[in-house]
Amino acid sequence: MGKLSGKVAIVTGAAMGNGEGMARVMARHGAHVALWDRSDSVFATARAMQDEGLSAKPYKVDVTRFEACCEATDAILQANGRIDILCNNAGVARLANFLEMDDNLRDFHFSVNIIGGWNATKAVLPSMKARRYGKIVNMSSVTGPMVVDEGMSAYATSKAAIIGFTKALARDMAKYGINVNAICPGYILTPMVEHTARESNPSDPQRVIAGIAAGVPLGRLGTPAEIGELAAFLASDEASYITGTQIVIDGGSTLPETMTVGA
C-alpha cells in the first residue's frame, strides 16, 4: 500500500519536467493521477505511464482559462467521485531585461504562473471544501522569494506571488481540513534546462550543465523524481500538520554567502 493509495490527484503542466515527475511518483505511491497540460504531448506521457502499469489519465487543459479548468474538474469528479490532491505546477519562464520586456511577455508569465494556479484551485476547491479534506501543492521557486538572476523580473515576481497565495489560501482553508503548501525548487534537470544548455553551447551542452552543478553544494542538479517525492509527501497524510509553508529543494544552492571562483 502506497502513501497515496486510492487518492485522486491532479497535476498541472504534467506533460514533461517537474510535472511529469510529480505525476509519476504520485502514481507509484498509489494515486490515480489526472495529467493536465495544454500540450498534446500530455497524451503520450499518460500512455507511457499506463504502459508501466500506473493509473494516469490525460486532459488537455489550458489553465489560463477558468472554464477549461471547470470542465476538466467536472469530468474527474464524475469519473472518480472526488479530488484529493491538486498540484499547481504549470509554469513558464522567459528571460528579458525589465526595460526591454513588453506587456505581453509580462502578462504571459502572470497568466500562467499566477492566474493558472488560481483558476485550477478555484475549480477544484469547492469539492474539497465540501468533503473537508484536500491537499494543495503549489510550485514556486527559489527564484523570486530568495534569489534572482538578470532578466527574471516577470518570472521572479510570479513565483514570489505564489508564496503569498499559498499562505493566504492555507489560512482560509485550514478550518476545512485542507492543507496548502509550496515547493521552491532550485536547479532541476528538466527538458527545459537541457534545451537551454543546448542553445547556450550546441557542441557541448553537458559543459553548461556541469557548470551549473559546480555552483551547487551537493554537486549536481536535482531530478523531477525528487520534486515528485517531496510533492507526494506534502500530499500525503504524513504531512497532515504542515500547512502554509514553503520547502526549498535546491541541493544547497542558496546556502553560499559568497561565490568561490575556481574551487
N, C-alpha and C positions, 0 to 999 in steps of 0.2 A: 504494500500500500504506500503510494507516494504522498507527500505532504499536501498535494493539491488534488488528491483523488476525488473524482466526482464534481469538481468545481468547473464552472463555466467562465472562461476568460476571453476578453477582447484585447488584442494588441494592435495598435495603430502603427502605420508605417512598417508593416511586418514583412514586406517582400524581400528585404535584404538587411544586412548590417545588424545593428543592435536589436531592431525589431524582430528580425528572424531569429536572432539568438534567444531573445526572451520567449518567443513563441515555442521554439524547440524545447527549451529547458522546462517550461511550464507543462508542455505536453508530456515530457518524460517523467515529470512528477505526478502525472495522472490527470491533468486538466484536459477538458475539451476546449480547444482554442479556436476562436474566430479571428482570422487574419484579415485586417483592414489595410487597404492600400489603394492609392489612385492609379497605380501602375498595373498593367495586365500581368506582369511577372509574378504577382501575388498568387496566381493560379498555379504556376509552375512550382513555386515554393511550397504551396499546400500539397500538391501532388507528391513532391519529394518526401514530405513529412508523412503522408499517408502510406507511401511505399515502405517507410521504415516502421509502420505499424502504429504511428501516432495519430491521435484524434485531432484533425485540423480541417477547417472549412474556410474557403476564401470568400471575401466580399470586396468588390471594387467600390471603394468609398473615398470621396473627396471630403476630408474633414473640415474644409473651409465652408462647406455647405451644410447648415444645420439640418435641412430637410433630408439630405443623404444619410446623415448620422441617425436620424429618427427612423428612417426606413430600414436600415440595417439592424438597428436595435430591436425594432418590432419583429423582424424576421427571426432573430436569435431568440427572443422571448417566446415566440410561437413554437419554435422547434425544441427549446430546452426548458422553458418554464421559468427561467431565472437567469440573472447575470451576477456572478460573484466578484469578478475581478475586472478592472479596467486599467490598462497600461497605456498612457498617453505618450507615445514615443514619436509619432510623426513629426518631422522637423526638416528644416533646410538651412543651409549655410552658404553664403556668397560673400566673398571679400570685396570691399570697396572702401576707400577713404571717405570720411564723413562728408567733406565738401564736394566730393565727386559722386556721391550716391544720390540717385534721383528718388522721387517719392514712390515710384512703382516698386523699386527694389526694397526700399524700407518697408512698404506695406506688405510685400510678399513675405518677408520674414515674420511680421506681426500676425498676418492672417493664418499662416500655417502653424507657427510655433506657439502662439498665444491663443488666437481665436479657435484654432483647430482643437486644442485640448479642452477649451471652454465648451465648444459645441458637443464634442463626444461625451463630456461629463454631464452636460445638461440633458442630453438624450438618455443616458443610462441611469442617472442618479434617482429619478422617481421610483424605479423598481427596486433599487437598493434600499431607499428610504422606507418603502412600504414593508420590506422584509426585515428592516432594522439590522441589515448586515451588508457589508461591502468592503472591498479593498481597492483603493485607487493609488496607482504609482505613476507619478509624473516624471518625465525625463527632462532634467535641467542640464547643467554642465558646470565644470569648474570655471569655464569662460563666462565672465559676467559677474557672478556672485563673488569670485575670488581672484581671478587673474584675467588678463586680456592681452592680445597682441594687436598690432596695427591692422586696420581695415575691418575690424569686427564690431563696429558700433551698433549696427542693427541686430546682429546675432547676439551679442553680449547683452543688449537691452532686453531682448525677448527672453533669454534664458534666466536673467535675473528676475524678470516679471513672474516666471513660473514658480519661483520660491515664494513670492508674496501670495500668489494664487493658492499654492499648496497649504500655506499656514492659515489663510482665511477660510478655505474650504474645510480644513481639518477642524477648525474651531466651530464652524456652523454645523458640521455633521457628526461631531462627537456624541451628541445625545441620541443619535440614531444608530450607534454601534458601527459607524463607518470610519475606517482608518484611511488617512490620506498622507502620503509621504512622497519625497522626491529623491531621485538619484542624480548625482553630479559626477559624470564620468570625466576622466582626463583623456589621455591618448589611447584610443582603442583601434585595433587593426581591422577596420571595416573596408568594404569595397570603395567607399568614398576616399578614404585615406590612401589606399593603393592607387586609385585613379590620379589623385593629386601628386603622388610620388612619381608616377609615370610621366605626367605632364612636366614636372619640375626637372626630371632627369631621365629622358626616354631610354638612354643607353644603359643606365644603372639605377633603376628606381629603388632597389634594395639599399643602396647607399643613403638615400634620403631617409628611409625608414630607420636604418641603423643610426643615422644622425639624431633623429628624434629620440630613439631609445637611449642614446648616450646621455640625454638630459634627464632621464627618469631614474630615480634611485634604485628601483628594482631591476633596471637594465633592459627593459623590454616594454612593448606595448601590451595593453590588455586585449582580451578577446571578447567577442559578443556573447560567448557562453558564460563568461564570468559576470557580465552585466546581467545575463539571464538568471544566474543563480541568486544574485542579490535581489532581483525583482521577485523571484519565486519566494524567497524568504519573506520579503515585505508583504507579499500577497497571501501568505500562509497564516494560520492561527498561531504559529510560533512567535509572530510579531504583533500579537493582539494588544500589547500595551505600548506600542510605538505609533505615534501619530503627530503630524505637523512638523516633521523634521526633514533634514536632507542629509544623505550619506554620500561622502566622497569616495570614489573608487578610481584612483589615479596612479597607483604604483608609487606614490610618494612624490609625484611631480610638483606638487605645490609646497613641498617642505623646504627646499633650499632657500636660504635668505639671500645668498649671492650665487652668481653663476661662476663655476670654476672652469677656466679655459684650459684646454689641453689635458685635463685629468683623465 
